[in-house]
Each structure stands twice: as C-alpha cells, then as structure tokens.
C-alpha cells in the first residue's frame, strides 16, 4: 500500500466525517415540548419559565424545576432598565439593572479576526450578548419560599438600582466592585455585588440579604445561563469551511467526577435532560475557544437543570441553571450567597486552577489521548521557538524520527513491489482469468523475493490517529487561534494564498513519480490516483493552515526518505549481478 493510497484512506474518512456533521446540523430536529418537561416545569401558558420556584427545606428535587408565577409580559410592563458599563484590563461588560444580569462581555485580548495590514485593530470577540439574534446572558437572583412572600422578588426580572452607570479599572487598581441594590416594602433588602480583578476572567458574585422586616425570609439563590442557538449556516459548504459551525455549541456541566454536555438539538429529549443534585460542580455554555460557567462554592450542593424557554417560538432559548440550598434569614439578620462566573478563553492548562474539571471543556473527544500530549509537545516547542508554525515543523521532525523505521519499511515495501511489477504483469498474462492460480503464483513470488505486500500498511495505524489528533488540536486549541507564520495570519484558518495545499500537491506528484504504477493496480484505480493531487489540493484548501503545514512538511520529509530508500533498493538490484 503506497503513501498516496494511505492518505486517500484517511482523507475520505475526514471528508465523510465533516459532511456528516454538516448534514446533522442542517437536519437537526427542532426540540419538541415533551410531556415530561411540561409536567416537571408546571409552566402556565403566560409564563416564560425562566425563573425557578424556591425550594423548601424538605422539598423534592423535581420542585426546583417549577416556574414561579411570573408572566412573560411582566418584564415588558416594568420600568425601563439601565445598562451599566464595566471596563477592566481584559473585559468590557454591560450589566442590566433589570435583574442585575451580565448581558454583554467583550474579550478585549481576543479579536474576532486576525489583525491584518488593512484591519490592524479588529473588534473584540463578544461572548455575552443581549441582542435578539445572538442572545446569551448570565442571570442570577433570589426566589422566596415564604408563604408571605410577595410577587415582587429579587430575581433576574426585578429592577435593581446602582449609584453609577459606568465603572472602570484605573491603572494601579487591582480590584473593582460594582454594587446593585433592591428593596421591597416589607423591609427586605438585597445587595448584589460583582467583583472584578485585574487580569482575570473570573467575576465574583455575592448576594447579601438583609431582613429588615418582621417575618423570617426563606428562599434560594440561583444562577443560570440562557442563550439562543447560533444562526444556522447558509449552506453545508459554509458549515464545512467554518470551524465555529463544526464545533460543539451547547450546555455542559461537571458532576464532581464526570464531565457531560448537551447540544441544543437534544434539549427536548427527556433522557438527556439534566435534573440532578450536584456538589462541587459547575454549569456552563460552550462555544469554540471560549466558555462561560457559573461556579458555586465547592462545598455547596446545588440542584442543576436544563430546560427550553418558549420552545415553540422561532428562537427558543436554552437554559442551564444551578439552584443553591435553602436560605433562612431571621428578622434583623443578614446572610450572603456566593458564586463565581467565568467568562473567558478556553485555555488549556489554566482552567482547572479556577474550578476542578473546568479544563475538560476543551473536549478533543475520542482523540483526547493523542491530542492532549500532542498539544503539550507543541507548547514546549513554542516555548523555545516563540512561533507556533516553527513548533509544528519541529513536531513533524519529532514524529518522523519516532516513526522512521516504520515508514522506511513502508517505502521499502513500495519500492520492492514496484520492481516486481513486470513479473506480476507476466504472471497475469500467463494465467489470464484464472484468479486462483494467479493468486497462488503471486504469493509464491512474494515469498521468494521476501516481499510483504502489507508491509506498508502498519504506518497508517499511526499516521491516521495522528492526523485526527492534530486536526482537533489545531481546531480547538485557543493558542493557535490567530497565530501567524510567514505569510499565514492565522494557523487555525485556511491558508489565504493556498500555498501550502499546492506544496502538498507537488509532494504527492513526487510520490507518484517514485511509484508510477503500484503492482497489480487496476487501470481505473491508477487513473484515480493521478487525480488525487488535485483532490487533495481542494480539500486542504479548507483545512486549517497549521494542519496543511504539518502535512506539507511531513510530505517533504517523507518524499526525501522515500527517494533515499528507493535509490538504495535500486542500487542493491544493480549490485547483485556484479557480485555474481
């Protein structure tokens, strides 16, 4: 099996995988409203279901998923809210006084596109967004379980007050706090305080309850993420070429022992829905390169649920929520609920320090065992070279060094098979259509000449997993996003000038020159092999440039090794008659 055939194998698998993902995305069913979901949520027709009901101390787990009697139209009828802007050294945020929710987050250090000469300062990546098309917000609040509780509660629909409309972290300031307050007629006061630290994407949240009334207050604190699905790709082609469309987008959570995730198309499946008591966990929404996660205190047991808000609408909203344990505040007393929100980059090796298991949001799937060490090796090479492109080249050389003997075995097998082509052709002419005799004679020839026709297949078992492992590393690793190399502005995006795909096509032509016609190859198959350089050029034109760089350099080194092995085999053949 020659090198061209090997690459054909995993190229077809790669294309089939990507086409299946595109088809699945285009034909994903709309999440239905299931009977189980309707029963557990108990949402009246006029309720949007985004506010949980409080849990009594002895309440059942299912009760936490019930909706409070707050109509969807209440928010529109309430006084207009105000947006508070907050600027740190790494974040630009907006807080809505309607509920004190975080409704926008711009990551200042991560532009939407790689800087170019024409556009040296592209806009920052927007992670949280309150616009209708890209709605994604981080909400929180308190709900009461007291019998005397009024409908006016400090949940994420209540109107809070703030002393200022703009906050900014000034040079030399390491911490910034933003406080919002709410008070009812009975004397209950809630102070919601966000804490931002320099250089950090972790936002601290405290909700202080001061009971100035005459009755005890009982209820729960909750935190939730609510968003709409991203706009669908215009075609399967855009799905294939855009890594953001190919990657997983949906909810994820950590149980303290296991990482789980739920795509938006599966939110309507009762068997997949989240409804569990979890201690030491977190709830998140994922997208390519970035993660937003509510992180309760590690020693707190919260009730986690997922649900669909307004599932029959044109733009249903998907929600993941964590409801904290019951709180009880006596008259004249106070109590504080704490949590953290991570809204930032999905950088490998840093997230576990924020919360256990958060590093698992960089999900390489079944190739994790290969992708994680490959990313580590790339990081070590980058630490030395300070360039990800050079690091990829060094990775090529390392892998080629480790597999040198295996690939040499492949090339020797191909060279010897090529030398046997005239004799195999003679056998074919001798035995004609007698396939059994042809096969016996062929195997005797292989045995006599000590040629293993399958000797070149073993390296494929290594190169195929490496191909996929590196594909996911280059596609999911934030460090390679917008990483430049020579003429390439972004190694995680396709080569803008198609130079690397063309180089690889030239490498394939050189490989075919060393193996003009594989032994016993069908004429139709031989013609297909001649077309492969063009097909690979088209396919690699849409692959990440880093992957093309890897295979272009890998192909060049392999072509040199194959030439050396083939030349050595040819010289051995010439030396034998002289020795005789």
N, C-alpha and C positions, 0 to 999 in steps of 0.2 A: 504494500500500500504506500504510494508515494505521498510527498508532502501536500501536493495540490489536493489530492483526494481527502486527506486528513482535514485540511481546512474547509473543504466543501462540506464535510460532515457537520462540523460544529457551526458553520455559517448557516446552513439550512435549519439547524436547531435553533439558532439565535433568531433568525427571521420568523420561524414558526412561533416562537415564544412571544415576540413583540407583536405579531399580528393577532395572536390570541388575546393578548392584553388589550389591544385596540378594539377588537370585536366585543370583548366582555364589557368594556367601558361604554361602547355605543349601544349595546343591547341590555344594559343593566336594568332590571325591573324597578319600577318606582316602588318605594317601601309602602306596603299596604298597611291599613289600620287593622290590626288584628284584634280578635275578640279578647284575647288575654291582656293585651296592652290597654284596651278600653276599660276592662274590669279593674285592673290594678290601679289605673290612674284616676278613675272616677271623675273625669273632667266634664263639667256641664257644657252645654253647647256654646255658651257665651264666654267660656274660659279658654285662655291660650295654654294653660298648663305649665307655664314657665316658673311659677312659684310653688315650692313644695309646701305641704302641710307639716306642722310641727309634730314631733313625736313625743308622746307621753313617756314617762319613765319606764312603764311596762308595756309599751305599745309593740305591736308586731312589726316585723321588717317590712311587710307589704304596705303598712300605713304610711311609711316615709315617702312613698311614691305618689301619694294622693295630692291633688292640686288644691290650693287654697281658693276660696270663693272670690277670686279677683277677675273681673271681666277684662277681656282684651281691650275693650274700648275705654277702660278707666284711665289708662296711661295717656290716651289722646285728649281726654277731657281735663286732665290735671293741668296745673300751671306750667308754663313752658320751662324746660330745664336749661341749664347753662353749662357750657363746656369750659373746663379748667385745663389750661396747658401746663405741662411739666417738662422741663428740659434738664437732663443730666448730661454727662460727657458722652454717654453711649446711647441714650434713648430720648426720643421726643414723644410725649404721650398726651392723651386727652382723657380727662375724667368727666363723666357726665354727672351733674348733680342729681339727675333722676336715678336714684339708687346708689350713687357713688360708685358706678361701674367704670372699669377701664374699657374705653371704646375705640381707642386708636393707639398703636405703638409703632413707631418708625425706628428701625435699627440703623443708627447713623453710620456705623462702621461697615455696613453691608449694602452696597448699592445694588439696584435691581439688575443692572447690566455692567459688564466690564468697562472701565474707562477707556476711551479712545481719544485720538487727537481731535476729532470733530466734537466729541462729547466728553470732556475730561472730568466732569462732575455730574454723573447720572444721579437721579433721585434715589433716596434710601429705600430699602425694602420695607414694605408695610405689612406687618404681621397681624395686628388687630385693626379692624376697620368697621365703622358703623354705617358705611354706605350699603344700600339695598342689595347691590349685585355681589358684593364681597363681604357681607355681614359676618363679623366674627368678633365677639366681645367676651370679656371676663367679668362675670357678675358675682355678687355676693350679697348677703343680707342676713336678717334675723326674722324668724317667724315665731309667733307665740302660741302656746297650747293652753293658756289660761282661759277659763270659761268667761271671764270678764273682759277678755281682750277685745279691743275694737277692731273694726276692719282696717283702720289706719295702723299699719305695722312698718317697721324699719326694714322692709325687704328691698329688692332691687328695682321696685317701681315707686318707692317713696321718694319724696323730694327732700334732699339734704341742702344744707347751707354751708358756704365757705367764705372765709374772710377775704380771700383774694381770688382773682381769676387767672393769675399767672404766677408760676413758681419756676425758678431757675437755680441750678447749682453753680455757684460762682467759683472762680479759681481759688484753690486752697481749702474749699469746703468739701468734706468727705461724706457728709450725710445731709439729706434733705427730707423733711417731713411735711406732709400735706394732710390737714385735718378737715373733716366734714362733720357736721352735727345735725341731729334730728331730735325733735321733742314733741310729745303729744300732750293733750290737755290734762291727762291724769298725772303728769309729773315724771313720766319715763323719758330719759334722755339717753341717746346713743351717740358716741363719738367714734367715727371711723377714721383711722389714721393709716396713711400709706407712708412707708419708709423706703427711701432710695439711697443707695450707697454708690460712691464713685467707682467706676469701672465694673459695676455689677449689673447683671440682668435679672437678679432676684429682687422682687418687690415684697417687702414685709407688709402684712395687713394685721391690724388689731381693731377689734370692735368692742369698745368699752360700754357696758350697760350700767347706768346709774338710775337706781329706782328711787325716785323722789315721791312716789305715790304712797297710798295706804294699803295696797294689796301686793302680795308677792308676784313676781313675774317669772313665768316658766316658758321655756321655748328652746329653740335650736338655732345655731349658726349654720349657714350653708355656703358653699362655694360652687360655682358651675361655669362651664364654658359652653357657649351657644354660637353656632355658626350655620351658614348655608353651604351647600356643596359648591365647589368652584364651577365657573361656566364650562360647559361641555366643549370639547374641541370641535372645530368646524368640520373636520374630516378625519378619517383614520390616518391620513398622511401626517397631519399635524400632531396627532397622538404619537405616532412613531418617531417623529423628529424632536418632540419637546419632552425632555426628561421630567419636567414638572407634571405633565399629564400621565406619564408612565408610572410614576412613583405612587406609593400608598398615601392616601389622604383620608383621615378619619379619626376616630377616637381610640385612645389607648389608656391602659391603667396597669398598675402594679399591685399585686396582692400581698406583697411582703416576701413572696417566694417565686412568683411567676409573672412574666410579662405577657399581657394579652392585648389584642387590638380588634377593632370592629370598623369595617368600612361602612360608608354611608348607605350603600345599597343593601346592607344586611341589618340595618337598624330595625326594620319591620319584622324580623324573624324572632319569635319568642324564644327559641332555643339559643339564640346568640346574644340576647339582651343581657345587660349587666344588672343585677339586683342582689347585692351581697354586702355583708358586714366585713370590713377590711381594717386591719390595724397595721400602721406603718406603711400605708400605700400612698398612691397619688393618682390623679386623674388628668389626662392630657388630650390635646388635639395635635395631630402631626401633619406636617407637610414637608416637602423636600427641603432639607438643610436646616429646618427650624422647628421648634417645639414650644408649645405653651402648656404649662402644667400647674394645677393647684396642688400644693403640698401641705397637708395638715401636719400638726405635730406628730412626731414618730410614735409617741406613746398613746395616741388617741385612736379610738375605734370609730370609724365613720360608716355611714350607710351609702353605698355607691349605686347609682342607677344610670341607665341611658334611656332616652326616650326621644320621640319625634314630635316637634311642636307644629301644629297645623299641617298634618301630613297630606291633606287633600289640596293644599294650595299649590300655586305654580312654583313657589320657592319655599319648601318646607325647611324648618330649622332643626338641626340635630344637636342634642344636648347631652352632656355628661356632667353629673352632679355628685358632690360629696356632702352629706348632711351630718353635722357633728353630733356628739352626745347631748343629752338633755342638760339644760342650764336652769338653775333656780336662783333668783336674786330676791332676797327679802327686802321689805321697805327700809329705806335708809342705807342700803348696802349697794355694792357695785361688784361687777365681775367682768373679766376680759376674755374674749376668744381670739386666738392667734392662728395665723396661717401664712403661707408664703406663696407667691406666684412667680414662676419662672417664665419669662417671655424673651426668648433669645435664640442664639445659634445652637445647632445640634453638633457641638464639637466633641469629638471622641477623646476620652481620657480626662475630661473635666466635669462631666455631669454627675458622676457617682459621688463626687465630693459635696454636691448640693443635696442629693437625696439618693438613698440606695435604689439601684435598679434603673435610675434615670438614663444611664448610659445605654440601656437596651433599646431606647427609642431610635438609635442608629441600627436599623434592622437589615442585615445582609441576607436574611432568610436561610435557606439550606446551605449556602456557601459561606456561612459565617466562620466556620473552622478554617477556611482558606483566606477569606477576606481580612479578618482581624489581624493575623500575623503579617499578611502582606502590607496592610496599612502601617503596621508598626515598623516594618523594614523600610518602607518608603519614608516614614517620618524620620528615621535615623539617617538615611541618606540625605534627606532635605536639611537636617540639622548641620550636616557637613558642607553641602554644596549651596544651600540657601536658594535653590531653584528646584521646583517640582519636576520640570522637564528633564533636567540632568539626573534627578533621583530616579525617574522612570528608566532612563538609559542604564543606570547602574543596576537597577533591579533586573533588567534584561540580561546583563552580563552575569549577574549572580545566578539567575535561573539557568542560563545556558551553561554555566560552569558546572552546576549541580547535575544537569541532565546531559552533559557532554557525551558520556559513553552510551547512553540510551539513544540519543539522536544519531551518534556515529553508527550504531548498529542499524538504525533505520536507513541511513544513507548507503551503508554497505549492502544492505539487502536490496535497495533500489538499484544500485549500480550492478550488482551481480544478476539481478533479474533482467536488467537491460541488456547485458551481454548474452543472456540466454534467449533473447527474442528471436534471432534467426533459427535456432534449433527448435524452439517451440513452434515456430511457423512451419518448419519442415515436418514436425510431428502432426500438425493439423492437416497438412496436405496429404500425408501418408494415410492417416486413419479416417479422413473425411468426416462423415457424420456419425461415426461410431464413438459416441461420447465416453462409454465405459473404458474402451481401450485407450482412448486419448487421455483420459484422466489417469489411468494406471501408468502409461508411459511418461506422463508429465511428472507424477510423483517419483518415479524411478530416477528421472533426470535430476529433480531437485535433491534427492538423496545422494546421488552420485557426486554432484557438484557441491554438496553441503550448503545448499541454499534453503533458507526458511522463508516461504512466501508471506508468512505472517509476522516476520521479524520486525517489520516497520510499524506494526500496529500498537506495540506497547507504549511508545512515547505519547500516543494520543490520549491514553488514560491519564497522563499527567498534564498535557497541554490543554485539554478541554476544560477540566476544573479550573486551571489557572486562568484561562480565557474568561470564564464566567466570574471567578473571584475578582479578577482585576476589573472587569466590567462594572461590578457593583461598587467596588472601591472608588473608581473614578466617577461613578454616577452619584453616589450617596455621601461621599466624604466632603465635608464643607471646606476643608483646607485646599482642595483642588479647584474649588469654585473661583473663577476669575483669576486663576494662576497663570501668568504669562510665560511664554517660552519662544524666544526668537520672534518669528512673525506671527505667532499664535497669541491672541489676547486672553484666551480662556481655554485651559486644557479640559475642562468639563463640557465644553461645547464643540460642535464640529469645526474642523479646520476651515476658516473662511476662504482660503485660496485653493483648497483641495490638493495641496502639495503632497501631504502625507499619503492620501489614498492613491495618488499617481505613483509615488515612490513604491508603494506596496505592489501595485500592478506591475511595475517594472521588475520587482523581485520575483513575482510569480512567473513572468515571462522568462526570466533567467532560470528559474527552477524547471520550467517546461523544456528549455533548451538543453538542460542537463539530462532530462528524461523525455526525449522526444515522443516516444510511444511506450507506454507500460506494456510489459509482457502479457500477451493474450487479451489485450483490451479490445473490446468491441469497437468497430469503426464509429458507431454513433456516439459511444461514450467518449472516444478520442476527440470528436468534434466538440462535444460539450466542454471538455477540458480546455480547449482552445478559447472558448468564450469566457471561461472563469475569470481571467484578469479584469475584463470589462465589468462583470457582475460584482466582483469584489470592490472595484473602484466605486461603483454606485452605492453599494451597501455601506462601505466605510466612510463615504462622504457624509453620512448622517450619524455616525458613531462619534462619541467624544474624542477630541483630538488626542487626548492622553492615551486612549486605547490604540488609536492609529499609530501614534508614536511608538508605543510598545511593540506593535506587530511589524512596523516598518523596520525598526532596528533589529528586532528578533529575526525578521526575514533576511536582512542583510548579513547578519552574523551566520545564520543558518545556511545561506547561499554560499558564503565563503567556506564554511565547513563542508558542505556537500561537494563543492568543487574540489577541495583538497582530498576528500575520501574517494571521490570518483576518479580523480587523476591517479591516486595511489593504486586503486584497483586496476586501472588500465595499465599502469607500469608493471604491476605484478604479472598481468597476462602477457606482456611483451617479453618479460624476463624469462619465463618458463621455457620457450623454445631454445633460447640461447644456452640455458643450463643443460638442456638435453644434448 
